[in-house]
Amino acid sequence: MKRKLAVGAALSASALLAGAIQVGAGMAQAAPAPAAAQQRAALVAQADAEAPATARELGLAAQEKLVVKDVVTDADGSRHVRFERTFGGLPVLGGDLIVHHDARGAVTSVDRAVPGSIAPASLAPKLSADQAAAKATGVVQATVGSTADADQAALTSVGKAGAAKLVVWAASGTPRLAYQTVVEGVRADGTPSRQLLVTDAASGEVLSTHEQIQTSNATGSGKGVFVGSVTLTTNYTGSTYQLKDNTRGGQYTVDKNGTLYTDADNVWGNGLASNPQSAAVDAQYGAAATWDFYKNTFGRLGIRNDGVGAYSKVHYGSNYVNAFWDDGCFCMTYGDGSGNTHPLTAIDVAGHEMTHGVTSATAGLNYSGESGGLNEATSDIFGTMVEFYANLPVDTPDYLIGERLNLNGNGTPLRYMDKPSKDGASADYWSSTVGNKDVHYSSGVANHFFYLLSEGSGAKVINGVSYNSPTYTGAAVAGIGRTKAAAIWYRALTTYMTSTTNYKGARTATLSAASSLYGSGSAEYNAVAAAWKAVNVN
C-alpha cells in the first residue's frame, strides 16, 4: 500500500542566501551504500526468512503471512521486528504488528494494531474492481466545490481513479473484504489531491477515506526567512556543479519542471526570493539538516533508514502558500507563497514535512482520529528538534510552530507547544472527543506532552521566548530535557507504535520506550507518566 502523508501545519516561509559552498573530493561518483544500511538490509532479510516460523509461533492461521517492514536492534541484541500482514495473499489494513525478541531470539511480547482475528467472512467480492473504482470516484466527485477538511481547499477537478485493489479491512469493525482505490484531483489552491478510499467489496460502503497529501490551513504570506550563510555539499561533474549531495544518499533539488539545479561557480542564490536559486538553497540545506539530525541523533540513515536521500522540488504552482511531503515521489515540494515572492522553504518546513515520511516508514500512523493527531504531533516534535539541531543564528530555536511566517497576519505562530489552545483551536488536554478534531488540532495533546516532558510546567524563558505551560490537574511537573524526550518519542515511534495507536496507546508506547532506554521506575520513566497525566492521558 502506498502512503503519502503530506504537510502537517504549513510551516515556514522564505528565501535563502548566498553561502560558502564546499564540494567534497570525488563527488562526481555516487557514494556506496553505508555499512549501516547494508546491516539493516541483512537484518530485514533475516527476519523475512524467519517470518513463516514467527507466524506459526504467534498462532496465525495458514492463510496469514507476515511481511517484514523494518527491524530495530538494541545494544543487548534484542530485536523489534515490524510486520505488515496478508490474508489469502491480500494486504490486511490494520494487520500490522511488532514482534519483540530477546537477545536469544525468543519472542517476549507482541504489539498489534488490532487484536483478535483478521479473517473476513469471504474472499469473493460481489463488486468488480471497475465497479469499486467507479463508486470511489463518485464519492470524491460529490465533494467537488466543497470540503469537510478545514485544512484543504475545495476540490475543483477529479481525475480517473486508479485500479481498485482487493484488501482485507481490519482496522475497525468486523474484518471484511474490501477494495482500496486512489482517486486523484486538484484543489482550488493548486494542491494536488490523492484520496485513498477503502470500500466494502460487497456493498460499496465507504469504510475509510482520507487525503494522502495533507496541507495546512495556513493562508497568507510570509516575510521571508533568511537563514544566513550556509555550507552545502554539491556534486561536480567536471564541467558544472549540481545541487546534489552524494554524502547524504544522493539527495538533490529540482525546479518546478523537475530540472536539477546546476551552477558554474558553485555560489548559489543571493538570499532574495527573486533569485530562483535562493529557494533551492533553502530546500537543499533543510534536507541536509534533517538528514544530519536523524543520523547523528538516532543513527537513522535517511527517511526510510536505507541510506537513500529524498529530493526536493521548489517553485511549485503559482501563489501556492504551502509545502508537502509525498511518499509516492519520495520528495518534498515547496510553493512560492503569496505573490510568488515568499517560498516556503525554511528549516522547520523540512524537519516537519520529511518527518511525515519517517512516520510512514515506521509506525505508519493512520492520518485520521487520534492516530492522525499523533502523526501530526510527531512532525511538530521532530520539526522543532531539527530547528534546535540546526541552531541557525537568525532563527533562534523555540517551541513555536511557524513563528516566523506571520500567516495569521498578527505576528502570532501557527501553533504553540507549551499551551496549544493559544491558537484558538488546538487541544491542551485529552478528552473523549479530541479524535474528532482536525489532526492539526488534536495533535495539541501530544505537542503539550512533549513540551512538558522536555521543559516542565509553569512560566519560564527559553532562548528569549516566554512560555507558561499549564497542567490538567494544576500540579507542577518537571522536565527531563528535550534530548531525552526526543529519544523516548523516537523509540516509541519506531519500536512500539502501530498504525492504529491512539493517545492511551502512545502513553503505553512511550513508557515502554522510557523503560527500555532508562529503566522501569527511572526518573525518566516517572517523568513520562507525569507528563501524560498532566495532559489527562492516564
NORBELCOR-V323257 format. One record per helix or strand of 3 or more residues. SS is the DSSP state (~ for helix, > for strand). FROM is the first residue (numbers start at 1). LEN is the number of residues. If there is no record, write none. Layout:
SS;FROM;LEN  SS;FROM;LEN
//
This chain:
~;35;23  >;64;10  >;79;9  >;90;4  >;97;5  >;107;6  ~;129;13  >;155;4  >;165;5  >;176;12  >;192;9  >;206;6  ~;246;3  >;251;4  ~;276;23  >;311;6  >;323;4  >;331;5  ~;338;3  ~;347;15  ~;369;22  ~;420;4  ~;434;3  ~;439;4  ~;444;12  >;458;5  >;465;5  ~;482;14  ~;503;16  ~;523;12
//
